[in-house]
């Protein structure tokens, strides 16, 4: 089966490959639009971006996976959030969210001014291209948990739901 990831970001593609290739799935990444802002600013917008990416992938394979990172306010604290959506050619859709991590207050003003977290965390950490490496979550956890780990976690949740649906509901 061909699984298409709605991104060419190697962290996202590698996360999906590490979970699905060992169980025999062919995984490829492709550049598709999220249809949301470059910096999603709510769970709803982040989920919509992941869903749009997964849907666009169905033109290229049997299963589309969209992975999206965003930020969300909860009790006046801004959190990093991550969502994934898996869609199938036959109309099934599965959702899974990742960890939530509070962002340092120094990051809030640039994000509210329209900057992307990837750019902001580069300056904050004095590193380059964090989004394609450890991610903000890797910086903020001293790389005890990085962006690939987070997206792998989400892919496991998505694939587990998909597998369960195939076992229980397709008899």
C-alpha positions in Angstrom: 0.0 0.0 0.0 1.3 3.5 -0.8 1.1 6.0 2.1 1.7 9.6 1.2 2.8 12.2 3.7 1.6 15.7 3.0 5.0 17.3 3.4 8.6 17.1 2.2 9.9 18.1 5.6 12.3 15.2 6.4 11.4 15.1 10.0 7.7 14.4 9.2 8.5 12.0 6.4 11.1 10.1 8.5 8.7 9.8 11.4 6.1 8.1 9.2 8.7 5.9 7.5 10.1 4.7 10.8 6.6 3.6 12.0 5.2 2.2 8.7 8.0 0.9 6.6 8.9 -1.9 9.1 5.4 -3.2 8.7 5.6 -3.2 4.9 4.1 0.1 3.9 5.6 2.2 1.1 5.9 5.8 2.3 6.6 8.9 0.2 6.4 12.6 1.0 4.9 15.2 -1.3 4.5 19.0 -1.1 0.8 19.8 -0.7 -0.9 22.9 0.7 -2.2 23.0 4.2 -4.9 25.5 3.3 -4.3 27.3 6.7 -2.0 30.1 7.9 1.7 29.3 7.9 1.5 29.5 11.7 -1.8 27.8 12.8 -3.0 29.6 16.0 -5.6 27.1 17.4 -6.2 23.4 17.6 -9.0 23.9 15.1 -6.7 25.5 12.5 -4.0 23.0 13.1 -6.4 20.0 12.7 -7.8 21.6 9.5 -4.2 22.0 8.1 -3.5 18.3 8.8 -6.8 17.2 7.3 -6.3 19.3 4.2 -2.8 17.8 3.7 -4.1 14.3 4.2 -6.9 14.8 1.7 -4.6 16.3 -0.9 -2.3 13.2 -0.6 -5.1 10.9 -1.7 -4.4 11.9 -5.3 -1.1 10.1 -5.1 -1.7 7.0 -2.9 -4.2 4.8 -1.0 -3.6 6.6 2.3 -2.9 10.2 3.0 -1.3 11.5 6.3 -1.2 15.1 7.2 0.9 16.3 10.1 0.7 19.8 11.4 2.2 21.9 14.2 0.5 24.9 15.7 0.0 26.9 18.9 -3.0 27.2 21.1 -3.9 29.3 24.1 -5.2 27.6 27.3 -5.7 29.6 30.5 -3.6 32.5 29.1 -0.6 30.2 28.4 0.4 29.6 24.8 1.2 25.9 24.0 2.9 24.1 21.2 0.4 21.6 19.7 0.6 19.0 17.0 -2.1 17.1 15.1 -2.2 14.3 12.6 -4.9 13.1 10.3 -5.0 9.9 8.3 -7.5 9.6 5.4 -8.2 6.6 3.1 -9.5 6.3 -0.4 -12.7 4.8 0.9 -13.5 7.8 3.1 -12.2 6.8 6.5 -10.7 9.6 8.6 -8.7 9.2 11.8 -7.4 12.0 14.1 -4.6 12.1 16.7 -3.0 14.9 18.7 0.4 15.0 20.2 1.9 16.5 23.3 1.2 20.0 24.5 4.1 22.0 25.8 4.0 25.5 27.2 6.0 28.0 25.2 8.3 30.6 26.9 6.7 34.0 27.2 9.5 35.5 25.0 8.1 33.7 22.0 4.5 35.0 22.3 4.9 38.5 21.0 6.6 37.5 17.7 4.1 34.7 17.2 1.2 37.1 17.8 2.8 39.5 15.3 2.6 36.8 12.6 6.0 35.1 12.7 6.2 31.3 12.4 7.3 29.3 15.4 10.1 27.7 13.3 11.7 31.1 12.6 11.1 32.3 16.2 12.7 29.3 17.8 15.7 29.6 15.5 16.4 33.0 16.9 15.5 32.0 20.5 17.8 28.9 20.4 20.5 30.6 18.2 20.3 27.6 15.8 19.3 27.3 12.2 16.5 25.3 10.6 15.2 23.9 13.9 11.9 22.9 12.2 13.8 20.4 10.1 15.7 19.0 13.0 14.8 18.7 16.7 11.9 21.2 16.4 10.7 23.6 19.1 9.8 20.7 21.3 13.4 19.3 21.1 14.8 22.7 22.0 12.4 23.1 25.0 13.0 19.6 26.3 16.8 19.6 25.8 16.2 17.0 23.1 14.7 14.5 25.5 11.7 14.5 23.1 12.1 15.9 19.6 9.9 16.7 16.7 10.4 13.3 15.0 9.5 11.5 18.3 6.4 13.6 18.6 5.2 13.0 15.0 6.1 9.3 15.3 3.9 9.2 18.4 1.0 10.7 16.4 1.5 8.3 13.5 1.4 5.3 15.8 -1.9 6.6 17.2 -3.3 7.2 13.7 -2.1 3.8 12.3 -3.4 2.0 15.4 -6.9 3.4 14.9 -6.7 2.6 11.2 -5.6 -1.0 12.0 -8.3 -1.4 14.6 -11.0 -0.2 12.2 -9.8 -2.8 9.6 -9.9 -5.6 12.2 -13.2 -4.8 13.9 -15.3 -3.2 11.2 -14.3 -4.9 8.0 -15.3 -8.5 8.9 
